[in-house]
């Protein structure tokens, strides 16, 4: 009896438990197999639980050559809203008022944007408009229905408008593609790869980790290290800004390049813009004029012509030219000098920047050879710098030259160059005749530190021989001596070689009498050239607006700080320590005795070494000044 | 015939051993499953929280870097110097001491060699103390 009762009770309990379990299983099957309720309901359930999101990816950083960060991605907040929710809560005006004040946007326009009953999502303040974390916290503390903030990656340039024309900027679209400068040219390395996450959400809209179906981690973009130096760049930018204001110029631009490697240390334009806020800037301001604007170089071009003629041995530096007292008729058309000169040696043609002298040299050299040399120097073709938007310049093909072209090109007219091309000509001379490819990107490394790309210095041509280059350096050094057009570009303790340029601007129907481009192209120090600098001022106003007066002091301001900062040895120290050869000791590969003979012959002089060791030069014979 | 030992008789229904074994195994499996589930959920939550923490730290780091880069820019330094009435000048050439490495090394070697040479000529024994 007891056994039977016990068995009966056990079976009963088991039955109850089984029934309960069956009920639960049935419910689970019902829920999980989504029986009943129609397909729509099931889809809605799946969709409401599904999480599919792109994972934000940061673009690579951009560094200068000293590891300072010039561009990086930071997370900011964007303000979004659900108009349906806001309208149903009847708080349109309240939201528009609060957000408008915070975003500095007209509340009426926000109200208009929110008043869309059919939409569930709008960007307030506009697509890509971000706010700071603190502002976002303040906004969220208002607890306005339908108003929320989301994280967004923002490309940020901590140094504002510094290097803006080189760095470029990034668009606000989903891909965040670079649209100018380094950001554009090296976008494929910088942009990185978006991540993707497919998962499920719980009832509180939190992701359920163990329901992750797919996860592709975002891959951060590679970092780009430039050859630019932030301090040299700053010096250049400050000098340009001052020069534009002092001379009431329309614009100014400058480049600093390492002569022996082609590395660009600074590339600046004024006016500049803030790439953090590029949408409010006119496209004209965004143009990198150093490589994107061509101009007639004027007298700076003479150095290419004289170098070509010397290299061809068509002339010698001691050869004397009659500069016709300021006016020379060639093919019945007059060519004038800024100051009238009589007899000038080739050395003085450069020093005094005589148009007539340079034109006569070009005539002796001949059209064909002049054209070939200019092409060799890289005129009329892009330099190949690793930046977008480089202009090729303009050098007409030989058959298109008129009978006057040879004399006009010799003085930097009828030809158009970029500042970088002009600087390249000078660098080739300063680098013993070797033309180096200019570049701004030193290396690209992935986030793990692996080097993906590294750029080395590369020689791309040799337009003139070493002896010619040495001779040209000596001639260019005289330009900054007393009596030379580039006197104001002198830097204390250093010998500077260079050439001034003042070119009238071409206007419809001829050349303007009032508008011109003033420039100075120079290298420092002459004994062992380290840096080459070009400064161009567009439309300087004032009583004197020649390159020597306007651009020369800007060159000096840049050069004297750059050499100190980069620890370029002063001429005195370098010569004394025997690190470089004294430029005065040799003249075009000949010993100074020959040079002295030349002084006697034509009344010009060569640099000589003072007792103190400072390289100096005698002035030219007063009869030629 | 021996009497039945009532004390040794089992009262009630006896569940067969195989059933008990199956139930025990099932129970253990269930417990293991629950334990693993709880564990994986806890790990998932931890991973998620670490992910979030990493992302927050990265955000903070980038923001700090951004601020720092702005602070140490030459423009800002110059502004701060002006605000505090400080002016900086480049040192005079005469005040700069340049240590040329190969030259310095060579001079050290020369000194060292001359000391060695002196020592080799001395007649006194070297005493190390």
HADDOCK unambig.tbl for C-alpha pairs under 7 A between the chains (distance, minus, plus):
assign (segid A and resid 2 and name CA) (segid B and resid 12 and name CA) 6.78 0.50 0.50
assign (segid A and resid 3 and name CA) (segid B and resid 12 and name CA) 4.73 0.50 0.50
assign (segid A and resid 3 and name CA) (segid B and resid 13 and name CA) 6.32 0.50 0.50
assign (segid A and resid 6 and name CA) (segid B and resid 12 and name CA) 5.79 0.50 0.50
assign (segid A and resid 6 and name CA) (segid B and resid 13 and name CA) 6.53 0.50 0.50
assign (segid A and resid 7 and name CA) (segid B and resid 13 and name CA) 5.81 0.50 0.50
assign (segid A and resid 69 and name CA) (segid B and resid 69 and name CA) 6.55 0.50 0.50
assign (segid A and resid 74 and name CA) (segid B and resid 59 and name CA) 6.61 0.50 0.50
assign (segid A and resid 74 and name CA) (segid B and resid 62 and name CA) 5.80 0.50 0.50
assign (segid A and resid 74 and name CA) (segid B and resid 63 and name CA) 6.21 0.50 0.50
assign (segid A and resid 75 and name CA) (segid B and resid 59 and name CA) 6.10 0.50 0.50
assign (segid A and resid 158 and name CA) (segid B and resid 66 and name CA) 5.49 0.50 0.50
assign (segid A and resid 158 and name CA) (segid B and resid 69 and name CA) 5.88 0.50 0.50
assign (segid A and resid 158 and name CA) (segid B and resid 70 and name CA) 5.05 0.50 0.50
assign (segid A and resid 159 and name CA) (segid B and resid 70 and name CA) 5.51 0.50 0.50
assign (segid A and resid 159 and name CA) (segid B and resid 73 and name CA) 6.56 0.50 0.50
assign (segid A and resid 209 and name CA) (segid B and resid 44 and name CA) 5.15 0.50 0.50
assign (segid A and resid 209 and name CA) (segid B and resid 45 and name CA) 6.82 0.50 0.50
assign (segid A and resid 210 and name CA) (segid B and resid 41 and name CA) 6.74 0.50 0.50
assign (segid A and resid 210 and name CA) (segid B and resid 44 and name CA) 6.29 0.50 0.50
assign (segid A and resid 231 and name CA) (segid B and resid 74 and name CA) 6.56 0.50 0.50
assign (segid A and resid 234 and name CA) (segid B and resid 74 and name CA) 6.86 0.50 0.50
